[in-house]
Amino acid sequence: MTAATPRRLSPEARREQILDAAERRLARTPIGQVSILDIAGEAGVTPRLVQHYFHGLEEVHLALASRLISQIGAGVIDHSRPPGDVGTRALVWGRTDRMLEVIGAHGDLWLAMGARRPEEFTNPDIQALIVGITDELVTQTLSLIDGLIEDTPLVRSVMASVALFFTETSREWLNGRLTRFQATTLLTDTLLALANNVIPALERDPSGPASN
């Protein structure tokens, strides 16, 4: 069956339309069974048009992951703020648990993303996507301890490592090797230890962050 002639959209709108279609298809089909042809059919466009915007399935997956990370922070703080004056740990725990809840709703995509590094790829578009994913995950991880620590270059450098730890912890949960309570507790107490003890100690280093 030939796809219908796609209506004219801006490049940005067309890209989002294709990603919306991929997300709908992945919501009902295991990620390993979804092809470019499937996504094109869902979007009502030709496979060639999908490949014009995305160089293969891996780039579609990464683009969806990037969009997901941009979305999961929205509402995490507002929706997880406990009523009344409950203390810092309860607040961070609630935020972290809410973020895991959103990740769990997109578990297959999150698992497919993995902890990828830009240097694994030669395609500059994929490299840029992975850099963007890491930067956004750093921002969202920082949002979990919003108000506890200042956003500085040193803090963001530390949080780049923590973002990988966050990814791997959530993967362990999604694969059933940690419970959600265990994953949330592990992430919460690690973030609080960093904010309260580790980062202040790093900031006291008289030689500066660039020294060996």
KASULFEN-V571535 format. One record per backbone hydrogen bond with DSSP energy under -0.5 kcal/mol. NH is the residue of the N-H (numbers start at 1). CO is the residue of the C=O. If there is no record, write none. Layout:
nh | co
NH | CO
NH | CO
//
This chain:
nh | co
14 | 10
15 | 11
16 | 12
17 | 13
18 | 14
19 | 15
20 | 16
21 | 17
22 | 18
23 | 19
24 | 20
25 | 21
26 | 22
27 | 23
28 | 25
29 | 25
33 | 30
34 | 31
35 | 33
39 | 35
40 | 36
41 | 37
42 | 38
43 | 39
44 | 40
45 | 40
49 | 46
50 | 46
51 | 47
52 | 48
53 | 49
53 | 50
54 | 50
56 | 54
60 | 56
61 | 57
62 | 58
63 | 59
64 | 60
65 | 61
66 | 62
67 | 63
68 | 64
69 | 65
70 | 66
71 | 67
72 | 68
73 | 69
74 | 71
76 | 73
77 | 73
79 | 75
80 | 76
81 | 77
81 | 78
82 | 80
86 | 84
91 | 87
92 | 88
93 | 89
94 | 90
95 | 91
96 | 92
97 | 93
98 | 94
99 | 95
100 | 96
101 | 97
102 | 98
103 | 99
104 | 100
105 | 101
106 | 103
107 | 104
110 | 106
111 | 107
112 | 108
113 | 109
114 | 110
116 | 114
120 | 117
121 | 118
124 | 122
127 | 123
128 | 124
129 | 125
130 | 126
131 | 127
132 | 128
133 | 129
134 | 130
135 | 131
136 | 132
137 | 133
138 | 134
139 | 135
140 | 136
141 | 137
142 | 138
143 | 139
144 | 140
144 | 141
145 | 141
145 | 142
146 | 143
148 | 145
149 | 145
152 | 150
156 | 152
157 | 153
158 | 154
159 | 155
160 | 156
161 | 157
161 | 158
162 | 158
163 | 159
164 | 160
165 | 161
166 | 162
167 | 163
168 | 164
169 | 165
170 | 166
171 | 167
172 | 168
173 | 169
174 | 170
175 | 171
176 | 173
177 | 172
178 | 172
183 | 179
184 | 180
185 | 181
186 | 182
187 | 183
188 | 184
189 | 185
190 | 186
191 | 187
192 | 188
193 | 189
194 | 190
195 | 191
196 | 192
197 | 193
198 | 193
199 | 194
201 | 197
202 | 198
203 | 199
204 | 200
204 | 201
205 | 202
208 | 205
211 | 208
//
